[in-house]
Amino acid sequence: MKLDIDIFDQARLETYVSKRAGETKAGQSLKLLGSTDPNKFAKSLADLKKSGVRYAIILIPEDIGPRANLGRPGADEAPEAFLKYFLNVQANRFFEYDKLCLIGNVALTDLIKEANELKPSQIDEMRTLCARVDERVVPIICEIAKAGFEPIVIGGGNNNSFPTLKGLAEAFNEQRAGTRFSVVNCDPHADFRIIEGRHSGNAFTYAHEAGLLKKYCVLGLHENYNSEDMLTRLDEADFRYFHYEDFAVRQESAFEEEVMAAIDYLSDGEFVGCELDIDGIAYVPSSAMTPFGISPEQAAYYIHAVAACLNVRYLHLSEGAPKCVTDDGSRRVGKILTLMVVTYLKAREDYSSNQVPSLGKDEANVCERGSK
């Protein structure tokens, strides 16, 4: 099978790393594939797995999904913003970056070019292009999962949740037919819009219709920005959602309590997906940027708790769009994505070593149930 992938080499990696005497950066410690030839992708992954690598970063530089959902462009720039900051964090005692590999980009330059040539009225054509993005993401995620890595998927819109889930399911189905995922999505929007052609607002509708979801819950859902029809269909599917207004406005609960309720709901899931839509964080550049939402620290806590308590099989960070602001959006998006990825990596190491994360007593009890 032909893979549309742009694999990074050492020379390209080094363009991002700011070296300093006496210091070691993540970009100097993590692993790359042994070959940039897509035809040798599976073998290169297998070789890295033998060396002790557990996690693999794959970047999806596209904004076709958000534009197909009538959103603003710019999510294609998130991977570049991320690399500038992530590759320069300190490699120290808190995480061993040689357990991580950086793969590269899903190759989408031609599809982006086609999208840029479309008129605003050509929504159906944009949604067709989004489906073609799916076709390129699925086999790459499948190969990463078959090799035994946990994918960390960055960039593009929430449309990429669907091909990520599909690729993982195809990989796991080779060993266990009928694999379904329990997914938590920290997002103001449920992304459960009707099936009307692919876009960033209906990834989980397509995943549900494809039989990929065992459970699905939305954390931090904004009451004003989800239609009654969508809420009804979530109810009919017996999926859960936790309201932003409950903890942020009415203060009927704390954010940490909502996170733990989501973990408890998903605690029987053998295959768990962790999703964070960047547009749920206040003032972070995205196609649906909001002046109100959770803080970066709350977002990091969410990832920490979920990844340390549950058998998470992937992390997906979507919708960051640096150019949606006039100031230094790249710095904000890059640093926030970096915080989320590093938080995830450390929490997954806690999970694999059976360490209960640093949470309150009641929260730790929930995590102990989820990790059994």
Secondary structure, 3 states (H helix, E strand, C coil): CCCCEEECCHHHHHCCCCCCCCCCEHHHHCECCCCCCHHHHHHHHHHHHHCCCCEEEEECCCCHHHHHCCCCCCHHHHHHHHHHHHCCCECCCCCCHHHEEEEEEECCHHHHHHHHCCCCCCHHHHHHHHHHHHHHHHHHHHHHHHCCCEEEEECCCHHHHHHHHHHHHHHHHCCCCCCCEEEEEECCCCCCCCCCCCCCCCHHHHHHHCCCEEEEEEEEECHHHCCHHHHHHHHHCCCEEEEHHHHHCCCCCCHHHHHHHHHHHHCCCCCEEEEEEHHHECCCCECCCCCCCECHHHHHHHHHHHHHHCCEEEEEEECECHHHCCCCHHHHHHHHHHHHHHHHHHHHHHHHCCCCCCCCHHHHHHHHHHCC
